[in-house]
């Protein structure tokens, strides 16, 4: 028969085992608290929460873009490439300077290029010229028309003299000149006004857009007016006004978020290699 001391030891052994397990848990928790970097590394990197990209603010997207870009360069990307492209595109819509990239080289295409963006000042200058032409064209056929209507109303007020005394030769000649003036005004003014309206509509829809960027060769700012639809099939060629290097504008067209029928255009400025530029000059 076992002694009472042995029986007591057997009965208290489960409590000692649970106490040992509790001490082990405390030791593991203290180890985690002493090394927080190890725990975060095991859990993986975290990024800012901005919600839906379509409704996110410019400041939040810029912070996320910079964090994702820095983590990508460090070798531990935070977000997938598609989401990164969407964030970059949304920041371009906002006109953020954080996504503007300066002249750089492409190892895949073996070319030098820079980013290009819309230039509202050039569009405003061109629109001002078309507005002046619209005012001139509209005045060319509206002023003679108003003058002739006013002259006809005066003749109607003097209808009694017209019935009894007849129209004088001078009045008949004045009316004939007014009619000829109207015809000449429509012949000149209407085509000018119609072309001005079409050009202003194209500027509003961004069918014709002014792009600006840095010259990949000298770094000076260059710009060009590019037709958004035609640039998909054939890039727009230009020349730097400082270093006279041959350049090519390639554009990308995106639909506006507002849904007003406008296009949003951006692209890149590529430096044409000197051999290709010389061959092109020789051909033309």
ChimeraX commands (.cxc) that place a marker at each C-alpha (Angstrom):
marker #1 position 0.00,0.00,0.00 radius 0.5
marker #1 position 1.54,3.36,-1.02 radius 0.5
marker #1 position 2.33,5.91,1.56 radius 0.5
marker #1 position 0.30,9.05,2.11 radius 0.5
marker #1 position 3.12,11.21,0.75 radius 0.5
marker #1 position 3.11,9.28,-2.51 radius 0.5
marker #1 position -0.67,9.57,-2.79 radius 0.5
marker #1 position -0.47,13.29,-2.18 radius 0.5
marker #1 position 2.19,13.67,-4.88 radius 0.5
marker #1 position 0.08,11.81,-7.42 radius 0.5
marker #1 position -2.99,13.87,-6.69 radius 0.5
marker #1 position -1.19,17.25,-7.15 radius 0.5
marker #1 position 0.69,16.35,-10.35 radius 0.5
marker #1 position -2.10,17.68,-12.73 radius 0.5
marker #1 position -1.97,21.07,-11.05 radius 0.5
marker #1 position 1.79,21.28,-11.50 radius 0.5
marker #1 position 1.45,20.41,-15.21 radius 0.5
marker #1 position -1.09,23.17,-15.80 radius 0.5
marker #1 position 1.17,25.59,-13.96 radius 0.5
marker #1 position 4.04,24.65,-16.25 radius 0.5
marker #1 position 1.91,25.26,-19.33 radius 0.5
marker #1 position 0.90,28.68,-17.99 radius 0.5
marker #1 position 4.53,29.59,-17.44 radius 0.5
marker #1 position 5.38,28.54,-20.99 radius 0.5
marker #1 position 2.61,30.75,-22.41 radius 0.5
marker #1 position 3.86,33.72,-20.40 radius 0.5
marker #1 position 7.38,33.11,-21.67 radius 0.5
marker #1 position 6.18,33.04,-25.31 radius 0.5
marker #1 position 4.19,36.28,-24.85 radius 0.5
marker #1 position 7.22,38.00,-23.30 radius 0.5
marker #1 position 9.33,36.84,-26.23 radius 0.5
marker #1 position 6.85,38.31,-28.72 radius 0.5
marker #1 position 6.71,41.60,-26.83 radius 0.5
marker #1 position 10.51,41.83,-26.76 radius 0.5
marker #1 position 10.75,41.33,-30.57 radius 0.5
marker #1 position 7.90,43.26,-32.28 radius 0.5
marker #1 position 9.79,43.51,-35.57 radius 0.5
marker #1 position 9.88,39.76,-35.87 radius 0.5
marker #1 position 6.11,39.51,-35.38 radius 0.5
marker #1 position 5.38,42.23,-37.96 radius 0.5
marker #1 position 7.69,40.58,-40.44 radius 0.5
marker #1 position 5.86,37.31,-39.96 radius 0.5
marker #1 position 2.50,39.00,-40.47 radius 0.5
marker #1 position 3.70,40.83,-43.63 radius 0.5
marker #1 position 3.75,44.54,-44.60 radius 0.5
marker #1 position 0.68,46.71,-44.19 radius 0.5
marker #1 position -0.52,49.62,-46.36 radius 0.5
marker #1 position -2.89,52.54,-46.00 radius 0.5
marker #1 position -6.60,51.94,-46.38 radius 0.5
marker #1 position -8.06,54.43,-48.87 radius 0.5
marker #1 position -11.34,52.72,-49.74 radius 0.5
marker #1 position -12.59,52.72,-53.35 radius 0.5
marker #1 position -10.06,54.34,-55.69 radius 0.5
marker #1 position -12.81,56.17,-57.61 radius 0.5
marker #1 position -13.88,58.14,-54.52 radius 0.5
marker #1 position -10.54,58.41,-52.69 radius 0.5
marker #1 position -9.03,61.84,-52.10 radius 0.5
marker #1 position -5.89,63.08,-53.80 radius 0.5
marker #1 position -3.91,63.21,-50.54 radius 0.5
marker #1 position -4.75,59.62,-49.57 radius 0.5
marker #1 position -3.87,58.30,-53.02 radius 0.5
marker #1 position -0.57,60.19,-53.03 radius 0.5
marker #1 position 0.35,58.68,-49.65 radius 0.5
marker #1 position -0.58,55.18,-50.86 radius 0.5
marker #1 position 1.30,55.68,-54.13 radius 0.5
marker #1 position 4.50,56.78,-52.40 radius 0.5
marker #1 position 4.28,53.93,-49.89 radius 0.5
marker #1 position 3.67,51.34,-52.62 radius 0.5
marker #1 position 6.47,52.75,-54.78 radius 0.5
marker #1 position 9.01,52.75,-51.95 radius 0.5
marker #1 position 8.08,49.22,-50.89 radius 0.5
marker #1 position 8.36,48.03,-54.51 radius 0.5
marker #1 position 11.88,49.42,-54.80 radius 0.5
marker #1 position 12.82,47.81,-51.46 radius 0.5
marker #1 position 11.77,44.38,-52.76 radius 0.5
marker #1 position 8.53,43.85,-50.82 radius 0.5
marker #1 position 5.61,45.17,-52.93 radius 0.5
marker #1 position 2.41,46.06,-51.09 radius 0.5
marker #1 position -0.17,45.96,-53.88 radius 0.5
marker #1 position -0.55,44.20,-57.21 radius 0.5
marker #1 position 0.47,45.86,-60.47 radius 0.5
marker #1 position -3.10,46.42,-61.69 radius 0.5
marker #1 position -4.07,48.32,-58.56 radius 0.5
marker #1 position -0.85,50.35,-58.72 radius 0.5
marker #1 position -1.68,51.34,-62.31 radius 0.5
marker #1 position -5.20,52.37,-61.28 radius 0.5
marker #1 position -3.86,54.54,-58.45 radius 0.5
marker #1 position -1.35,56.14,-60.82 radius 0.5
marker #1 position -4.04,56.79,-63.44 radius 0.5
marker #1 position -6.36,58.36,-60.86 radius 0.5
marker #1 position -3.55,60.64,-59.68 radius 0.5
marker #1 position -2.95,61.70,-63.28 radius 0.5
marker #1 position -6.62,62.67,-63.49 radius 0.5
marker #1 position -6.15,64.75,-60.34 radius 0.5
marker #1 position -3.08,66.39,-61.91 radius 0.5
marker #1 position -0.78,65.23,-59.13 radius 0.5
marker #1 position 2.92,65.99,-59.53 radius 0.5
marker #1 position 3.90,62.82,-57.66 radius 0.5
marker #1 position 3.28,60.68,-60.76 radius 0.5
marker #1 position 5.13,62.96,-63.21 radius 0.5
marker #1 position 8.30,61.18,-64.26 radius 0.5
marker #1 position 11.17,63.03,-65.85 radius 0.5
marker #1 position 13.33,61.90,-68.80 radius 0.5
marker #1 position 14.57,58.35,-68.38 radius 0.5
marker #1 position 15.69,55.35,-70.42 radius 0.5
marker #1 position 13.77,52.19,-71.28 radius 0.5
marker #1 position 15.94,49.08,-71.35 radius 0.5
marker #1 position 13.25,47.06,-73.09 radius 0.5
marker #1 position 12.64,49.50,-75.96 radius 0.5
marker #1 position 16.16,50.95,-75.97 radius 0.5
marker #1 position 14.74,54.48,-76.03 radius 0.5
marker #1 position 14.71,57.70,-74.01 radius 0.5
marker #1 position 11.37,59.23,-73.09 radius 0.5
marker #1 position 9.53,61.52,-70.68 radius 0.5
marker #1 position 5.93,61.80,-69.52 radius 0.5
marker #1 position 3.57,64.20,-71.28 radius 0.5
marker #1 position 0.45,65.80,-69.82 radius 0.5
marker #1 position -2.22,68.24,-70.95 radius 0.5
marker #1 position -1.33,71.93,-71.22 radius 0.5
marker #1 position -4.47,73.98,-70.43 radius 0.5
marker #1 position -2.75,77.30,-71.21 radius 0.5
marker #1 position -2.10,76.34,-74.84 radius 0.5
marker #1 position -5.67,75.08,-75.22 radius 0.5
marker #1 position -7.00,78.34,-73.77 radius 0.5
marker #1 position -4.87,80.39,-76.19 radius 0.5
marker #1 position -6.10,78.40,-79.19 radius 0.5
marker #1 position -9.71,78.59,-77.97 radius 0.5
marker #1 position -9.40,82.38,-77.66 radius 0.5
marker #1 position -8.40,82.63,-81.33 radius 0.5
marker #1 position -11.35,80.50,-82.42 radius 0.5
marker #1 position -13.72,82.57,-80.26 radius 0.5
marker #1 position -12.53,85.75,-82.02 radius 0.5
marker #1 position -13.11,84.10,-85.40 radius 0.5
marker #1 position -16.56,83.01,-84.24 radius 0.5
marker #1 position -17.44,86.57,-83.25 radius 0.5
marker #1 position -16.18,87.86,-86.61 radius 0.5
marker #1 position -18.08,85.25,-88.60 radius 0.5
marker #1 position -21.30,85.74,-86.65 radius 0.5
marker #1 position -21.05,89.52,-87.01 radius 0.5
marker #1 position -20.44,89.21,-90.75 radius 0.5
marker #1 position -23.95,87.87,-91.38 radius 0.5
marker #1 position -25.87,89.08,-88.32 radius 0.5
marker #1 position -25.10,92.79,-88.70 radius 0.5
marker #1 position -26.36,93.03,-92.33 radius 0.5
marker #1 position -29.43,90.99,-91.41 radius 0.5
marker #1 position -30.31,93.25,-88.48 radius 0.5
marker #1 position -29.71,96.33,-90.62 radius 0.5
marker #1 position -31.97,95.04,-93.40 radius 0.5
marker #1 position -34.74,94.13,-90.95 radius 0.5
marker #1 position -34.54,97.59,-89.40 radius 0.5
marker #1 position -34.70,99.15,-92.85 radius 0.5
marker #1 position -37.73,97.04,-93.76 radius 0.5
marker #1 position -39.51,98.10,-90.58 radius 0.5
marker #1 position -38.93,101.73,-91.42 radius 0.5
marker #1 position -40.39,101.15,-94.88 radius 0.5
marker #1 position -43.42,99.46,-93.32 radius 0.5
marker #1 position -44.01,102.48,-91.09 radius 0.5
marker #1 position -44.01,104.66,-94.18 radius 0.5
marker #1 position -46.35,102.38,-96.10 radius 0.5
marker #1 position -48.81,105.20,-96.68 radius 0.5
marker #1 position -46.19,107.20,-98.54 radius 0.5
marker #1 position -45.27,104.09,-100.47 radius 0.5
marker #1 position -48.87,103.55,-101.62 radius 0.5
marker #1 position -49.51,107.12,-102.72 radius 0.5
marker #1 position -46.13,108.42,-103.84 radius 0.5
marker #1 position -44.26,105.23,-104.69 radius 0.5
marker #1 position -40.69,104.26,-103.73 radius 0.5
marker #1 position -37.91,106.64,-104.68 radius 0.5
marker #1 position -34.95,105.33,-106.71 radius 0.5
marker #1 position -32.61,106.04,-103.79 radius 0.5
marker #1 position -34.64,103.85,-101.41 radius 0.5
marker #1 position -34.77,101.03,-103.93 radius 0.5
marker #1 position -30.99,101.18,-104.37 radius 0.5
marker #1 position -30.49,101.16,-100.58 radius 0.5
marker #1 position -32.63,98.05,-100.20 radius 0.5
marker #1 position -30.77,96.31,-103.03 radius 0.5
marker #1 position -27.42,97.09,-101.41 radius 0.5
marker #1 position -28.69,95.74,-98.10 radius 0.5
marker #1 position -29.77,92.47,-99.72 radius 0.5
marker #1 position -26.39,92.11,-101.43 radius 0.5
marker #1 position -24.70,92.89,-98.12 radius 0.5
marker #1 position -26.65,90.06,-96.47 radius 0.5
marker #1 position -25.66,87.60,-99.18 radius 0.5
marker #1 position -22.00,88.54,-98.91 radius 0.5
marker #1 position -22.15,88.27,-95.12 radius 0.5
marker #1 position -23.60,84.76,-95.29 radius 0.5
marker #1 position -21.06,83.77,-97.93 radius 0.5
marker #1 position -18.11,84.83,-95.77 radius 0.5
marker #1 position -19.34,84.77,-92.19 radius 0.5
marker #1 position -21.26,81.49,-92.07 radius 0.5
marker #1 position -18.32,79.20,-93.06 radius 0.5
marker #1 position -16.03,80.99,-90.60 radius 0.5
marker #1 position -18.56,80.74,-87.78 radius 0.5
marker #1 position -19.35,77.09,-88.56 radius 0.5
marker #1 position -15.66,76.12,-88.59 radius 0.5
marker #1 position -15.13,77.99,-85.32 radius 0.5
marker #1 position -17.99,76.13,-83.63 radius 0.5
marker #1 position -16.65,72.76,-84.78 radius 0.5
marker #1 position -13.13,73.63,-83.57 radius 0.5
marker #1 position -14.41,74.75,-80.17 radius 0.5
marker #1 position -16.43,71.55,-79.82 radius 0.5
marker #1 position -13.31,69.53,-80.62 radius 0.5
marker #1 position -11.35,71.41,-77.96 radius 0.5
marker #1 position -14.12,70.82,-75.45 radius 0.5
marker #1 position -14.19,67.06,-76.13 radius 0.5
marker #1 position -10.35,66.97,-76.20 radius 0.5
marker #1 position -10.31,65.67,-79.77 radius 0.5
marker #1 position -7.48,68.16,-80.30 radius 0.5
marker #1 position -5.33,68.41,-77.19 radius 0.5
marker #1 position -2.14,70.26,-76.27 radius 0.5
marker #1 position 0.46,68.05,-74.62 radius 0.5
marker #1 position 3.57,69.28,-72.82 radius 0.5
marker #1 position 6.57,67.45,-71.46 radius 0.5
marker #1 position 10.32,67.62,-71.00 radius 0.5
marker #1 position 12.58,67.03,-73.98 radius 0.5
marker #1 position 14.37,63.70,-73.38 radius 0.5
marker #1 position 17.57,65.17,-74.84 radius 0.5
marker #1 position 17.98,68.61,-73.22 radius 0.5
marker #1 position 15.23,68.68,-70.57 radius 0.5
marker #1 position 13.50,71.82,-71.87 radius 0.5
marker #1 position 9.71,71.94,-71.95 radius 0.5
marker #1 position 8.16,71.11,-75.33 radius 0.5
marker #1 position 4.54,71.00,-76.42 radius 0.5
marker #1 position 2.50,69.96,-79.43 radius 0.5
marker #1 position -1.14,69.88,-80.53 radius 0.5
marker #1 position -2.13,66.25,-81.05 radius 0.5
marker #1 position -5.33,64.73,-82.39 radius 0.5
marker #1 position -6.32,62.12,-79.86 radius 0.5
marker #1 position -8.00,59.67,-82.25 radius 0.5
marker #1 position -5.37,59.77,-85.01 radius 0.5
marker #1 position -2.47,59.41,-82.58 radius 0.5
marker #1 position -3.46,55.78,-81.92 radius 0.5
marker #1 position -2.64,54.79,-85.49 radius 0.5
marker #1 position 0.19,57.25,-86.18 radius 0.5
marker #1 position 2.27,59.06,-83.52 radius 0.5
marker #1 position 2.68,62.81,-83.76 radius 0.5
marker #1 position 6.14,63.98,-84.80 radius 0.5
marker #1 position 7.65,67.22,-83.50 radius 0.5
marker #1 position 10.98,68.92,-82.94 radius 0.5
marker #1 position 12.54,70.49,-79.87 radius 0.5
marker #1 position 12.85,74.27,-80.27 radius 0.5
marker #1 position 16.08,74.33,-78.23 radius 0.5
marker #1 position 18.24,71.36,-79.26 radius 0.5
marker #1 position 16.32,70.62,-82.52 radius 0.5
marker #1 position 16.05,66.93,-81.66 radius 0.5
marker #1 position 13.39,64.86,-83.40 radius 0.5
marker #1 position 10.60,63.88,-81.01 radius 0.5
marker #1 position 7.54,61.66,-81.13 radius 0.5
marker #1 position 4.41,62.16,-79.01 radius 0.5
marker #1 position 2.51,58.97,-78.18 radius 0.5
marker #1 position -0.83,59.43,-76.45 radius 0.5
marker #1 position -3.30,57.40,-74.43 radius 0.5
marker #1 position -6.98,58.33,-74.39 radius 0.5
marker #1 position -9.24,57.69,-71.39 radius 0.5
marker #1 position -12.92,58.49,-70.97 radius 0.5
marker #1 position -13.71,61.28,-68.55 radius 0.5
marker #1 position -15.13,60.27,-65.16 radius 0.5
marker #1 position -17.89,62.90,-65.41 radius 0.5
marker #1 position -19.37,61.14,-68.46 radius 0.5
marker #1 position -19.77,64.41,-70.41 radius 0.5
marker #1 position -18.28,62.95,-73.60 radius 0.5
marker #1 position -14.87,64.49,-72.95 radius 0.5
marker #1 position -11.64,62.59,-73.41 radius 0.5
marker #1 position -8.74,62.69,-71.01 radius 0.5
marker #1 position -5.40,62.43,-72.80 radius 0.5
marker #1 position -1.88,61.82,-71.54 radius 0.5
marker #1 position 1.17,60.15,-73.00 radius 0.5
marker #1 position 4.94,60.21,-73.46 radius 0.5
marker #1 position 7.56,62.10,-75.46 radius 0.5
marker #1 position 10.10,59.82,-77.13 radius 0.5
marker #1 position 13.46,60.86,-78.49 radius 0.5
marker #1 position 13.95,59.68,-82.06 radius 0.5
marker #1 position 17.43,58.17,-82.58 radius 0.5
marker #1 position 19.70,60.30,-84.73 radius 0.5
marker #1 position 20.06,57.64,-87.43 radius 0.5
marker #1 position 16.28,57.38,-87.84 radius 0.5
marker #1 position 15.95,61.15,-87.90 radius 0.5
marker #1 position 18.59,61.46,-90.64 radius 0.5
marker #1 position 16.89,58.74,-92.71 radius 0.5
marker #1 position 13.55,60.53,-92.36 radius 0.5
marker #1 position 15.06,63.86,-93.48 radius 0.5
marker #1 position 16.70,62.12,-96.44 radius 0.5
marker #1 position 13.40,60.57,-97.50 radius 0.5
marker #1 position 11.48,63.83,-97.34 radius 0.5
marker link #1:1,2 radius 0.2
marker link #1:2,3 radius 0.2
marker link #1:3,4 radius 0.2
marker link #1:4,5 radius 0.2
marker link #1:5,6 radius 0.2
marker link #1:6,7 radius 0.2
marker link #1:7,8 radius 0.2
marker link #1:8,9 radius 0.2
marker link #1:9,10 radius 0.2
marker link #1:10,11 radius 0.2
marker link #1:11,12 radius 0.2
marker link #1:12,13 radius 0.2
marker link #1:13,14 radius 0.2
marker link #1:14,15 radius 0.2
marker link #1:15,16 radius 0.2
marker link #1:16,17 radius 0.2
marker link #1:17,18 radius 0.2
marker link #1:18,19 radius 0.2
marker link #1:19,20 radius 0.2
marker link #1:20,21 radius 0.2
marker link #1:21,22 radius 0.2
marker link #1:22,23 radius 0.2
marker link #1:23,24 radius 0.2
marker link #1:24,25 radius 0.2
marker link #1:25,26 radius 0.2
marker link #1:26,27 radius 0.2
marker link #1:27,28 radius 0.2
marker link #1:28,29 radius 0.2
marker link #1:29,30 radius 0.2
marker link #1:30,31 radius 0.2
marker link #1:31,32 radius 0.2
marker link #1:32,33 radius 0.2
marker link #1:33,34 radius 0.2
marker link #1:34,35 radius 0.2
marker link #1:35,36 radius 0.2
marker link #1:36,37 radius 0.2
marker link #1:37,38 radius 0.2
marker link #1:38,39 radius 0.2
marker link #1:39,40 radius 0.2
marker link #1:40,41 radius 0.2
marker link #1:41,42 radius 0.2
marker link #1:42,43 radius 0.2
marker link #1:43,44 radius 0.2
marker link #1:44,45 radius 0.2
marker link #1:45,46 radius 0.2
marker link #1:46,47 radius 0.2
marker link #1:47,48 radius 0.2
marker link #1:48,49 radius 0.2
marker link #1:49,50 radius 0.2
marker link #1:50,51 radius 0.2
marker link #1:51,52 radius 0.2
marker link #1:52,53 radius 0.2
marker link #1:53,54 radius 0.2
marker link #1:54,55 radius 0.2
marker link #1:55,56 radius 0.2
marker link #1:56,57 radius 0.2
marker link #1:57,58 radius 0.2
marker link #1:58,59 radius 0.2
marker link #1:59,60 radius 0.2
marker link #1:60,61 radius 0.2
marker link #1:61,62 radius 0.2
marker link #1:62,63 radius 0.2
marker link #1:63,64 radius 0.2
marker link #1:64,65 radius 0.2
marker link #1:65,66 radius 0.2
marker link #1:66,67 radius 0.2
marker link #1:67,68 radius 0.2
marker link #1:68,69 radius 0.2
marker link #1:69,70 radius 0.2
marker link #1:70,71 radius 0.2
marker link #1:71,72 radius 0.2
marker link #1:72,73 radius 0.2
marker link #1:73,74 radius 0.2
marker link #1:74,75 radius 0.2
marker link #1:75,76 radius 0.2
marker link #1:76,77 radius 0.2
marker link #1:77,78 radius 0.2
marker link #1:78,79 radius 0.2
marker link #1:79,80 radius 0.2
marker link #1:80,81 radius 0.2
marker link #1:81,82 radius 0.2
marker link #1:82,83 radius 0.2
marker link #1:83,84 radius 0.2
marker link #1:84,85 radius 0.2
marker link #1:85,86 radius 0.2
marker link #1:86,87 radius 0.2
marker link #1:87,88 radius 0.2
marker link #1:88,89 radius 0.2
marker link #1:89,90 radius 0.2
marker link #1:90,91 radius 0.2
marker link #1:91,92 radius 0.2
marker link #1:92,93 radius 0.2
marker link #1:93,94 radius 0.2
marker link #1:94,95 radius 0.2
marker link #1:95,96 radius 0.2
marker link #1:96,97 radius 0.2
marker link #1:97,98 radius 0.2
marker link #1:98,99 radius 0.2
marker link #1:99,100 radius 0.2
marker link #1:100,101 radius 0.2
marker link #1:101,102 radius 0.2
marker link #1:102,103 radius 0.2
marker link #1:103,104 radius 0.2
marker link #1:104,105 radius 0.2
marker link #1:105,106 radius 0.2
marker link #1:106,107 radius 0.2
marker link #1:107,108 radius 0.2
marker link #1:108,109 radius 0.2
marker link #1:109,110 radius 0.2
marker link #1:110,111 radius 0.2
marker link #1:111,112 radius 0.2
marker link #1:112,113 radius 0.2
marker link #1:113,114 radius 0.2
marker link #1:114,115 radius 0.2
marker link #1:115,116 radius 0.2
marker link #1:116,117 radius 0.2
marker link #1:117,118 radius 0.2
marker link #1:118,119 radius 0.2
marker link #1:119,120 radius 0.2
marker link #1:120,121 radius 0.2
marker link #1:121,122 radius 0.2
marker link #1:122,123 radius 0.2
marker link #1:123,124 radius 0.2
marker link #1:124,125 radius 0.2
marker link #1:125,126 radius 0.2
marker link #1:126,127 radius 0.2
marker link #1:127,128 radius 0.2
marker link #1:128,129 radius 0.2
marker link #1:129,130 radius 0.2
marker link #1:130,131 radius 0.2
marker link #1:131,132 radius 0.2
marker link #1:132,133 radius 0.2
marker link #1:133,134 radius 0.2
marker link #1:134,135 radius 0.2
marker link #1:135,136 radius 0.2
marker link #1:136,137 radius 0.2
marker link #1:137,138 radius 0.2
marker link #1:138,139 radius 0.2
marker link #1:139,140 radius 0.2
marker link #1:140,141 radius 0.2
marker link #1:141,142 radius 0.2
marker link #1:142,143 radius 0.2
marker link #1:143,144 radius 0.2
marker link #1:144,145 radius 0.2
marker link #1:145,146 radius 0.2
marker link #1:146,147 radius 0.2
marker link #1:147,148 radius 0.2
marker link #1:148,149 radius 0.2
marker link #1:149,150 radius 0.2
marker link #1:150,151 radius 0.2
marker link #1:151,152 radius 0.2
marker link #1:152,153 radius 0.2
marker link #1:153,154 radius 0.2
marker link #1:154,155 radius 0.2
marker link #1:155,156 radius 0.2
marker link #1:156,157 radius 0.2
marker link #1:157,158 radius 0.2
marker link #1:158,159 radius 0.2
marker link #1:159,160 radius 0.2
marker link #1:160,161 radius 0.2
marker link #1:161,162 radius 0.2
marker link #1:162,163 radius 0.2
marker link #1:163,164 radius 0.2
marker link #1:164,165 radius 0.2
marker link #1:165,166 radius 0.2
marker link #1:166,167 radius 0.2
marker link #1:167,168 radius 0.2
marker link #1:168,169 radius 0.2
marker link #1:169,170 radius 0.2
marker link #1:170,171 radius 0.2
marker link #1:171,172 radius 0.2
marker link #1:172,173 radius 0.2
marker link #1:173,174 radius 0.2
marker link #1:174,175 radius 0.2
marker link #1:175,176 radius 0.2
marker link #1:176,177 radius 0.2
marker link #1:177,178 radius 0.2
marker link #1:178,179 radius 0.2
marker link #1:179,180 radius 0.2
marker link #1:180,181 radius 0.2
marker link #1:181,182 radius 0.2
marker link #1:182,183 radius 0.2
marker link #1:183,184 radius 0.2
marker link #1:184,185 radius 0.2
marker link #1:185,186 radius 0.2
marker link #1:186,187 radius 0.2
marker link #1:187,188 radius 0.2
marker link #1:188,189 radius 0.2
marker link #1:189,190 radius 0.2
marker link #1:190,191 radius 0.2
marker link #1:191,192 radius 0.2
marker link #1:192,193 radius 0.2
marker link #1:193,194 radius 0.2
marker link #1:194,195 radius 0.2
marker link #1:195,196 radius 0.2
marker link #1:196,197 radius 0.2
marker link #1:197,198 radius 0.2
marker link #1:198,199 radius 0.2
marker link #1:199,200 radius 0.2
marker link #1:200,201 radius 0.2
marker link #1:201,202 radius 0.2
marker link #1:202,203 radius 0.2
marker link #1:203,204 radius 0.2
marker link #1:204,205 radius 0.2
marker link #1:205,206 radius 0.2
marker link #1:206,207 radius 0.2
marker link #1:207,208 radius 0.2
marker link #1:208,209 radius 0.2
marker link #1:209,210 radius 0.2
marker link #1:210,211 radius 0.2
marker link #1:211,212 radius 0.2
marker link #1:212,213 radius 0.2
marker link #1:213,214 radius 0.2
marker link #1:214,215 radius 0.2
marker link #1:215,216 radius 0.2
marker link #1:216,217 radius 0.2
marker link #1:217,218 radius 0.2
marker link #1:218,219 radius 0.2
marker link #1:219,220 radius 0.2
marker link #1:220,221 radius 0.2
marker link #1:221,222 radius 0.2
marker link #1:222,223 radius 0.2
marker link #1:223,224 radius 0.2
marker link #1:224,225 radius 0.2
marker link #1:225,226 radius 0.2
marker link #1:226,227 radius 0.2
marker link #1:227,228 radius 0.2
marker link #1:228,229 radius 0.2
marker link #1:229,230 radius 0.2
marker link #1:230,231 radius 0.2
marker link #1:231,232 radius 0.2
marker link #1:232,233 radius 0.2
marker link #1:233,234 radius 0.2
marker link #1:234,235 radius 0.2
marker link #1:235,236 radius 0.2
marker link #1:236,237 radius 0.2
marker link #1:237,238 radius 0.2
marker link #1:238,239 radius 0.2
marker link #1:239,240 radius 0.2
marker link #1:240,241 radius 0.2
marker link #1:241,242 radius 0.2
marker link #1:242,243 radius 0.2
marker link #1:243,244 radius 0.2
marker link #1:244,245 radius 0.2
marker link #1:245,246 radius 0.2
marker link #1:246,247 radius 0.2
marker link #1:247,248 radius 0.2
marker link #1:248,249 radius 0.2
marker link #1:249,250 radius 0.2
marker link #1:250,251 radius 0.2
marker link #1:251,252 radius 0.2
marker link #1:252,253 radius 0.2
marker link #1:253,254 radius 0.2
marker link #1:254,255 radius 0.2
marker link #1:255,256 radius 0.2
marker link #1:256,257 radius 0.2
marker link #1:257,258 radius 0.2
marker link #1:258,259 radius 0.2
marker link #1:259,260 radius 0.2
marker link #1:260,261 radius 0.2
marker link #1:261,262 radius 0.2
marker link #1:262,263 radius 0.2
marker link #1:263,264 radius 0.2
marker link #1:264,265 radius 0.2
marker link #1:265,266 radius 0.2
marker link #1:266,267 radius 0.2
marker link #1:267,268 radius 0.2
marker link #1:268,269 radius 0.2
marker link #1:269,270 radius 0.2
marker link #1:270,271 radius 0.2
marker link #1:271,272 radius 0.2
marker link #1:272,273 radius 0.2
marker link #1:273,274 radius 0.2
marker link #1:274,275 radius 0.2
marker link #1:275,276 radius 0.2
marker link #1:276,277 radius 0.2
marker link #1:277,278 radius 0.2
marker link #1:278,279 radius 0.2
marker link #1:279,280 radius 0.2
marker link #1:280,281 radius 0.2
marker link #1:281,282 radius 0.2
marker link #1:282,283 radius 0.2
marker link #1:283,284 radius 0.2
view
